[in-house]
Amino acid sequence: MHLDDLPEPGSVLRHERTFTPDDVRAFADVSGDRGEHHEVPDEEGRLLVHGLLTATLPTKIGGDLDVLAREMTYEFHRPVYTGQRVVCEVTIEEVTRRDDRADLTADIACYRGDAEEELVLTGGFEGVVLE
């Protein structure tokens, strides 16, 4: 991404996804996290989505911006189950442009559906975008 194309502070970028049982199983294969709560369906037939799998939503937005992350923080508030739509909003807090790069800071809020009272994840990231 060209530095002139970076969003301005206050911009909100959004990505959403509904995780499937195949997503959870693939993440378990990659991460090695095979906790029973991720592999045995609940009474509604759903699997509990790994917290770090949920945290891939803001990393997708950071990747779209070509951010090389220096620091990422997450706080998990509620569980996410397969079949539930998760909406992630990344708010750009600060962009400091330099000659050959830009430092970027952003806040993260992810919800089940569109309801802000169903907050599942908050956090933030800091990183750099190189020219």
Residue pairs with C-beta under 8 A, 6 or more apart in sequence:
1 64
1 65
1 66
1 129
2 131
3 97
3 101
3 102
3 129
3 131
6 65
6 92
6 95
6 97
6 102
6 104
6 129
7 13
7 65
7 92
7 95
8 92
8 95
9 92
9 93
9 94
9 95
10 91
10 92
11 91
11 92
12 89
12 90
12 91
12 92
13 61
13 64
13 65
13 89
13 90
13 92
14 61
14 87
14 88
14 89
14 90
15 57
15 58
15 60
15 61
15 87
15 88
15 90
16 57
16 85
16 86
16 87
16 88
17 57
17 85
17 86
18 82
18 83
18 84
18 85
18 86
19 49
19 53
19 54
19 80
19 82
19 83
19 84
19 86
20 82
20 83
21 41
21 47
21 82
23 49
23 53
23 82
24 38
24 47
24 48
24 49
24 50
24 53
24 82
25 39
27 33
27 50
27 52
27 53
28 34
28 38
28 39
28 50
31 50
31 52
33 50
33 52
37 48
38 47
38 48
38 49
38 50
39 47
40 47
41 47
42 48
42 81
44 81
46 81
46 82
46 83
46 84
47 81
47 82
48 79
48 80
48 81
49 79
49 80
49 81
49 82
49 84
51 74
51 76
51 121
52 74
54 76
54 80
54 86
54 110
54 120
54 121
55 72
55 74
55 121
55 123
57 86
57 88
57 110
57 121
58 88
58 90
58 106
58 108
58 110
58 123
58 125
59 69
59 72
61 88
61 90
62 69
62 90
62 106
62 125
62 127
65 104
65 129
66 129
66 130
67 104
67 125
67 127
67 128
67 129
68 127
68 128
68 129
68 130
69 125
69 126
69 127
70 126
70 127
70 128
71 125
71 126
71 127
72 123
72 124
72 125
73 123
73 124
73 125
74 108
74 121
74 122
74 123
75 121
75 122
75 123
76 120
76 121
77 119
77 120
77 121
77 122
78 112
78 118
78 119
78 120
79 120
80 86
80 112
80 120
84 112
84 113
85 112
85 113
86 110
86 111
86 112
86 120
87 110
87 111
87 112
87 113
87 114
88 108
88 109
88 110
88 111
88 121
89 108
89 109
89 110
89 111
90 106
90 107
90 108
91 106
91 107
91 108
91 109
92 104
92 105
92 106
93 105
93 106
93 107
93 124
94 103
94 104
94 105
95 102
95 103
95 104
95 105
96 102
96 103
96 104
99 131
100 130
100 131
101 128
101 129
101 130
101 131
102 128
102 129
103 126
103 127
103 128
104 126
104 127
104 128
104 129
105 124
105 125
105 126
106 124
106 125
106 126
107 122
107 123
107 124
108 121
108 122
108 123
108 124
108 125
109 116
109 119
109 121
109 122
110 119
110 120
110 121
110 122
111 118
111 119
111 120
112 118
112 120
